[in-house]
Amino acid sequence: MNFQSVLATGLNYREYRWGRSRQVFRGPKPNLKKPYIACIGGSETYGRFAQEPWPVQLEDHFGHVCANWGTPGAGASFFLKDPVLLEACSNARACVIAVMGAHVVSNRLYSVYTRRNLRLRTVSPMLQALYPEVEFSQFRFVHNMLIALHRVSEDRFAVVELEMRQAWLARMRELMTDIETPKILFWFSDSSPDDPDRMQPSIAREMAPPFVDRAMIDELRPYADIYVEYVASAEAADGPRIPGLKPPRVARRCPSHVMHYEAAQLLSDPLSRLLGLSLM
């Protein structure tokens, strides 16, 4: 089936359940009896609205099985909570860890659900005291809460931002330490980590991975064997998506088909160097 026919009929993600929690992942289900590369991350790795996400295209380009364990909305804790998945990542020849958002990590101010990291579970007395005028029960999703808190007080939001930064760094360090195989830290976005708007809640939704900037990446880089940064051109960012039943504006928040293709190409060479292999 070509891209135009898929565009007309929608996507089949061929999802399957696997891991300790029987989490749903995008297919095809990888054959882990062969040497493989583990690919983890959030929605951008899963490939929402993309016919062939970058792990699939990397497999075609690189010639190794690439297990796509990206999960929509996932943060670092999602993978830390599943020992079966962590072990599979450690057993891979290498693991590509796509940078995930900072807002979907539980911290001292609020917590998220273990498997649905985008959803707000509880807020702490500390956050309630910081924003006594806010009715927190109205929020189901973390990002909506953050937008509201920023609008109430930018000064007080600096406390929230600092807590998100510290919690994200702690969990990402833990994840990268626990995965005992060569690792690539991968920035995959249509915006640079240097963009000053990345930490603005009303804008961050459109700037995956949200609430992560250059300073945070620089602190994390020593835990990876290689850091690869892909920032899409305007042309690539405007490339086609497959919205299916969703409106185009929702699909626009996810990487285009061209971005996935270019990302796989960019990853192939450093991955081959990391493993001492020649590209096919």
Phi, psi and omega in degrees: 000125181277175186297320183295322179290324175294321178302324182281327186257345183094175187259148168248108184282353177050047186291151178217161180256139182197157178097177183302319183268003184057042179295149178276128175235162179281137177276177004287150179295127185284152174270103185275004175280345176260160174302137185216161173252130177270137179233117181233156182163198182259218184300326183292329178281318176305319178090043177299131181070010179249134179294316181226098180294165187303327177297324178293315180291327176295320177299317179295320185280325189266331177088011175243152172300129178241107181281119181267101176252026173293144183224128181307126176077008185287146169246181183301323183295333177305316182280327178294334182276356182240096183297330178295316180291319178299318179296320179296322177295319179291331180278352179287159176294329176200162179229127174262118183252105178285137180297130180249161184296154181274337185286344184263023177246128177298145180215191184286348181262327179205161178235154178243165178289148186301318184254347177235079189292342178286342187265136180282128179263300180216159169243148185274160173304329179298316180289323177297323178289327179290326180232071184294339182275356184264134175267099188287340182294347181282348186258132173254332182243141184301315186298320179297322177296316182296321177300315181295318181295320179295322179292325180291315182200112177290326180296313180289333179295337178301328177293318179295316180299315180298319179294320177297317179302309185295318180293319179298313181298318181297315182288322179292321175299316179299316180297314184288334175284322183287334178276107189263068176202162177306139189231141170246124172271126192235118174268120184230104188198166171260012176220153185279150173294349178275351183295121184293343181279357185299332184263006178271115186305322183289343181253330188301331179303328182268004187232068180294143354280131186294145172062032175232129181232184185300318181300321180291319178297317181299324178291332184270335187305324180298344181273355179250153175286323181218142172248129179239129182241119175245119174239117187291146170290165178299323180294315179294320181296332179270007181294174187288148170232171180239089188289337182061237181275353181271151177291152182305328182295330177288316179296329183298337180286346182256156183299148180281169176302319181295320179298316179298319180296313182292325179296317179298319178297317182294325182284334189300313184292310179297328178293320178294321178293322180298324183261359180067037182246163172258140178293148178289000000 
